[in-house]
Amino acid sequence: MKDKVVLAVVGLGYWGPNLVRNAYLNHEVRLKTICDINPAKFDNIKTFYNSVVFTQNLEDVYNDAEIDAVLIATPPHIHHSVAKKCLEHGKHVLIEKPFTGKCDEALDLIKLAEQKNLIVFAGHTFLYTGAVEKMKELIDSGEVGDILHIHSSRLNLGRFQNGNTNVVLDLMPHDISMILHILNNKMPKKIIASAQSHFTPRVEDTANATLVFDGNISAHLQVSWINPWKVRTFTVIGTKKMIVFDDTETTEKIKVYDMGVASSYSNYGEFLASYRYGDTFIPKIKSHEALWAEINHFVECIKNGKKPLTDGKNGYNVVKVVNDIQKAINLERAWSPE
């Protein structure tokens, strides 16, 4: 393997410029090519990356034998086709969330990567944040106790997507990836979900889902494009303690609450609950940009043949849950009182 991994970035939409910046600054990387079908998107960044090749033609990426790997941030409905062509041309791929739109597409990429001995990497960026790393550390240490329930809210006003992406596909992968990570890749056995389209027909802009896991563990996800406040909270409730991750906070992103409920029954079978209110603890977390850590891990896996934390199977699991939530939404039947 060369001293530096040669990368290309495909897609300069909302997330692509962040991939470009972090790849360019990584000392283990040489960013060679940036590709987007809209040349106007090159104008704002060309002066900062004057050593990089800019192209509108994907074939320039596929056919460049010097490029080792491709970071893909295209619209989600073409993730599979772009990644497949990259793999067929011998290039590792990092695909930003959602990994693919459909389960069979994810499985196709995993199979092809295995055949080619290449890495296919899911861009579940939150798993590389210091906050989620600390949260996982506290849970695995037993400090939180057994997990009972997880609640996430990801709300804001906008960004409405095109007709190929609804709020479920846009926002839920973040929280699903964190839930599965915390639960050591345990998959839900039951899903209840609902959603509404308030502005664009058949494009849901508000959705709720409840996931039920073995061990009487539940998780509730709430997402919206039409909320006036930006909300980014992720709460883990355990038998010993509770953790709240608020991504809108700048310094105190994680808080651990020594709070809980204990239940018992009286001599007459009456349910009794007692509540514990203890101290609040703010743990120190690593200060680094998650996307930099994600790309660094991707490059390390390429150079050393390591299995990624967010490999293709991880990407598939998130896609599977997202697809199952959408199926539950599609099967929902409204009931109105007479």
C-alpha positions in Angstrom: 0.0 0.0 0.0 1.2 3.5 -0.8 2.2 5.9 2.0 -1.0 7.9 1.4 -4.4 6.6 0.4 -5.7 8.4 -2.7 -9.3 9.5 -2.4 -12.1 10.9 -4.5 -15.2 12.6 -3.2 -18.4 12.1 -5.3 -21.2 14.6 -4.5 -21.0 18.2 -3.3 -24.5 18.6 -1.9 -25.1 19.3 1.8 -22.6 16.9 3.2 -20.0 16.5 0.5 -18.0 19.7 1.3 -17.5 18.4 4.8 -16.1 15.2 3.4 -13.8 17.2 1.1 -12.5 19.4 4.0 -11.7 16.5 6.3 -10.2 14.3 3.6 -8.0 17.2 2.4 -6.7 17.8 6.0 -5.9 14.2 6.7 -2.2 13.5 6.6 -2.7 9.9 5.6 -4.7 10.9 2.5 -4.2 12.6 -0.8 -7.5 14.0 -2.1 -7.1 13.7 -5.9 -10.6 14.2 -7.4 -13.9 15.9 -6.6 -16.9 15.0 -8.7 -20.3 16.5 -9.1 -22.7 16.9 -12.0 -23.2 20.6 -11.3 -20.0 22.6 -12.0 -21.4 25.6 -10.2 -20.7 23.8 -6.9 -17.0 23.9 -7.7 -16.9 27.7 -7.7 -16.9 28.2 -3.9 -14.2 25.7 -3.2 -11.8 25.6 -6.1 -9.5 28.3 -4.6 -9.1 26.2 -1.4 -8.3 23.0 -3.2 -6.3 24.1 -6.2 -4.3 20.8 -6.3 -7.4 18.7 -6.7 -9.0 17.6 -10.0 -12.6 18.7 -10.5 -14.8 16.7 -12.9 -18.5 16.3 -13.8 -17.9 12.8 -15.2 -18.1 9.8 -12.8 -16.2 7.8 -15.4 -13.1 9.9 -14.5 -13.3 8.5 -11.0 -14.1 4.9 -11.9 -11.3 4.7 -14.5 -8.6 6.4 -12.5 -6.4 3.5 -11.4 -4.6 5.7 -8.9 -7.7 6.3 -6.8 -7.9 3.8 -4.0 -11.2 4.7 -2.4 -14.2 6.9 -2.9 -16.3 8.9 -0.4 -19.9 8.9 -1.7 -22.3 11.7 -0.7 -24.7 11.7 -3.7 -28.5 11.7 -3.3 -29.4 8.4 -1.5 -31.4 6.9 -4.4 -28.1 6.5 -6.4 -25.8 5.4 -3.5 -26.1 1.8 -4.7 -25.3 2.4 -8.4 -22.4 4.7 -7.7 -20.9 2.4 -5.0 -21.3 -0.7 -7.1 -19.4 0.9 -10.1 -16.6 1.9 -7.7 -16.3 -1.6 -6.3 -16.4 -3.1 -9.7 -13.4 -0.9 -10.6 -11.5 -2.0 -7.5 -12.1 0.9 -5.2 -13.0 0.9 -1.5 -16.1 2.9 -0.7 -17.4 5.0 2.2 -21.2 5.7 1.7 -22.8 8.5 3.7 -26.1 7.7 5.4 -28.5 6.3 4.4 -26.1 3.4 3.3 -28.6 2.4 0.6 -32.4 2.8 0.1 -33.2 -0.9 0.0 -32.0 -4.0 1.8 -31.2 -5.9 -1.3 -29.0 -3.1 -2.5 -27.0 -3.2 0.8 -26.6 -7.0 0.5 -25.5 -6.6 -3.1 -22.7 -4.2 -2.1 -21.6 -6.4 0.8 -21.4 -9.4 -1.4 -19.4 -7.6 -4.1 -17.0 -6.1 -1.6 -16.3 -9.5 -0.2 -15.7 -10.9 -3.7 -13.3 -8.1 -4.5 -11.6 -8.1 -1.0 -12.6 -4.4 -0.6 -14.0 -2.4 2.2 -17.5 -1.1 2.1 -18.0 1.4 4.9 -21.3 3.0 6.2 -21.0 6.6 7.1 -22.8 6.5 10.5 -20.9 9.6 11.7 -22.5 9.8 15.2 -20.7 6.5 16.2 -17.4 8.4 15.9 -18.4 11.3 18.2 -16.8 11.6 21.6 -20.3 11.8 23.1 -21.5 8.5 21.8 -18.1 6.9 22.6 -18.5 8.0 26.2 -22.1 6.9 26.3 -21.2 3.5 25.1 -18.3 3.3 27.6 -20.6 4.1 30.5 -23.2 1.6 29.4 -20.7 -1.2 28.8 -19.1 -0.6 32.2 -22.4 -1.3 33.9 -22.8 2.1 35.5 -26.2 2.7 33.9 -27.4 -0.8 34.7 -29.7 -2.8 32.4 -31.2 -0.7 29.6 -34.9 -0.2 29.8 -35.8 2.4 27.3 -34.2 4.8 24.8 -35.8 7.9 23.5 -34.6 10.1 20.7 -36.0 13.4 19.2 -34.5 14.8 16.0 -36.6 17.8 15.0 -36.1 21.0 13.1 -37.6 23.3 10.5 -36.5 22.0 7.1 -34.5 20.6 5.2 -37.2 19.3 2.9 -35.7 16.7 0.4 -36.8 15.7 -3.1 -39.5 13.1 -3.6 -37.0 10.2 -3.3 -36.3 10.9 0.4 -38.8 11.4 3.3 -38.0 12.4 7.0 -37.7 8.7 8.0 -34.9 8.0 5.4 -33.3 11.4 6.1 -33.2 11.6 9.9 -33.9 8.3 11.5 -30.7 6.5 10.4 -28.7 8.7 12.8 -30.6 7.5 15.9 -31.1 3.9 14.7 -27.4 3.6 14.2 -26.8 4.8 17.8 -29.6 2.5 19.2 -28.2 -0.6 17.5 -24.6 0.3 18.6 -25.6 0.7 22.2 -27.6 -2.5 22.1 -24.6 -4.4 20.6 -26.3 -4.8 17.2 -29.5 -6.4 18.7 -32.3 -6.1 16.1 -35.9 -5.2 17.0 -38.5 -7.9 17.1 -41.5 -5.5 16.8 -42.0 -2.1 15.2 -44.9 0.3 15.6 -44.8 3.5 13.4 -46.8 6.4 12.1 -46.1 9.4 9.9 -47.8 12.3 8.2 -47.3 14.3 5.0 -48.3 17.9 5.6 -46.8 19.7 2.5 -45.8 17.2 -0.2 -48.1 14.2 -1.0 -46.6 10.9 0.0 -43.4 12.5 1.4 -43.7 12.2 5.1 -42.3 15.2 7.0 -43.1 14.0 10.6 -42.8 10.5 11.9 -42.7 8.4 15.1 -41.6 4.8 15.6 -41.4 2.5 18.6 -38.9 -0.4 18.5 -39.3 -3.4 20.8 -36.3 -5.7 21.5 -35.8 -8.9 23.4 -35.3 -8.4 27.1 -38.2 -5.9 27.4 -36.1 -3.1 25.9 -37.9 -0.4 24.0 -36.9 2.6 22.0 -38.9 5.5 20.7 -37.9 7.8 17.8 -39.4 11.1 16.9 -38.4 13.0 13.7 -39.7 16.1 12.0 -38.9 18.6 9.3 -41.6 21.0 10.5 -40.7 21.8 14.1 -39.8 25.4 15.0 -37.0 24.4 17.4 -34.0 22.4 16.6 -34.0 19.4 18.9 -31.3 16.8 19.0 -31.7 14.7 22.2 -31.0 11.0 22.8 -31.9 9.6 26.3 -30.9 6.2 27.7 -32.8 5.0 30.7 -31.2 2.2 32.7 -32.1 0.4 36.0 -29.3 2.4 37.8 -28.9 5.7 36.0 -30.0 7.7 33.0 -27.9 9.4 30.3 -29.0 12.4 28.2 -27.1 13.3 25.0 -28.0 16.8 23.7 -26.2 17.4 20.5 -27.3 21.1 20.5 -25.1 21.7 23.5 -21.6 23.0 22.8 -19.8 22.0 26.0 -22.0 19.8 28.2 -23.3 17.3 25.6 -23.6 14.3 28.0 -25.2 14.4 31.4 -25.6 11.3 33.7 -28.5 11.4 36.1 -28.4 9.2 39.2 -32.2 8.9 39.1 -34.6 5.9 38.8 -37.7 4.1 39.8 -38.0 1.1 42.2 -41.3 -0.9 42.2 -42.8 -3.1 44.8 -46.2 -4.4 45.9 -48.1 -4.0 49.2 -49.5 -6.9 51.2 -52.8 -6.3 49.3 -51.1 -6.6 45.9 -51.2 -2.8 45.3 -48.4 -1.5 43.0 -46.0 0.9 44.8 -43.3 3.0 43.2 -40.5 4.8 44.9 -38.3 7.4 43.1 -34.6 8.0 43.5 -33.1 11.5 42.9 -29.4 11.7 43.1 -26.6 13.8 41.7 -26.0 14.8 38.1 -22.6 14.1 36.6 -21.1 15.7 33.5 -18.4 13.4 32.1 -15.4 14.6 30.1 -15.6 13.6 26.5 -13.1 13.6 23.7 -13.0 16.8 21.6 -12.6 15.9 18.0 -14.6 16.3 14.8 -16.6 13.1 14.2 -16.2 13.2 10.5 -12.5 13.4 10.7 -12.4 10.4 13.1 -14.7 8.5 10.7 -12.5 9.1 7.6 -9.4 8.4 9.7 -10.8 5.0 10.7 -11.8 4.3 7.1 -8.2 5.0 5.9 -6.8 3.0 8.8 -8.9 0.0 7.8 -7.8 0.3 4.2 -4.1 0.4 5.1 -4.2 -2.3 7.8 -6.9 -4.6 6.6 -9.1 -3.9 9.7 -12.8 -4.5 9.9 -14.6 -1.2 10.2 -16.8 -0.3 13.2 -19.4 0.7 10.6 -19.0 -2.0 8.0 -21.4 -3.1 5.4 -23.3 -5.3 7.8 -23.8 -2.3 10.1 -25.1 -0.4 7.1 -27.5 -3.2 6.2 -28.9 -3.4 9.8 -29.7 0.3 9.8 -31.3 0.1 6.3 -33.3 -3.0 7.5 -34.8 -1.1 10.4 -35.5 2.0 8.3 -37.2 -0.1 5.7 -39.2 -2.0 8.4 -40.3 1.3 9.9 -41.5 2.5 6.5 -43.4 -0.8 6.0 -45.1 -0.2 9.3 -46.1 3.3 8.3 -47.4 2.1 4.9 -49.5 -0.6 6.6 -50.9 1.8 9.2 -54.7 2.3 9.1 -56.2 5.4 10.6 -59.1 5.0 13.1 -61.6 7.8 13.7 -64.1 7.8 16.5 -67.8 7.7 15.4 
